[in-house]
Amino acid sequence: MWLFTRYGFFSVSCPDWDRDKLQVRARCKRHLAELQNRFPHLVPFPIRESPNNDYRYRMIVPNDVWVETVSMLAKEQTWSNFKTEAARFQNDKAYDHALHEIWSLMYEHGMEWQKKEKQQG
């Protein structure tokens, strides 16, 4: 699962060696640190560095801890425009730019999907 939040971008997956845990991975260590700052129950899970992986930083957390975190993320949803909230909260032009690029790409795909759906009836 990919998760874009005001705290940063995360890729979450099950490690092959333990299906009861999840890897919360990030390309930017600060994103994981921001998540830990906001959700202290994540602090006991160290941010590990894996320099040879595409997601260089990761935390290994039990599934139920991640479910609690995602639930809390959903409950703090109060803004009407995610890109604006992320820009305000992060103050990180690179993350802001990436979010706009992703939005644009998905908008283009959405238009293509709608066109195909119309053609299929």
Secondary structure, DSSP 8 states (H G I E B T S, - for coil): -EEEETTEEEEEE--TT-TTEEEEEESSHHHHHHHHHH-GGGTTS--EE-TTSSS-EEEEEEHHHHHHHHHHHHHT---S-HHHHHHHHH--HHHHHHHHHHHHHHHHHHHHHHHHHHHH-
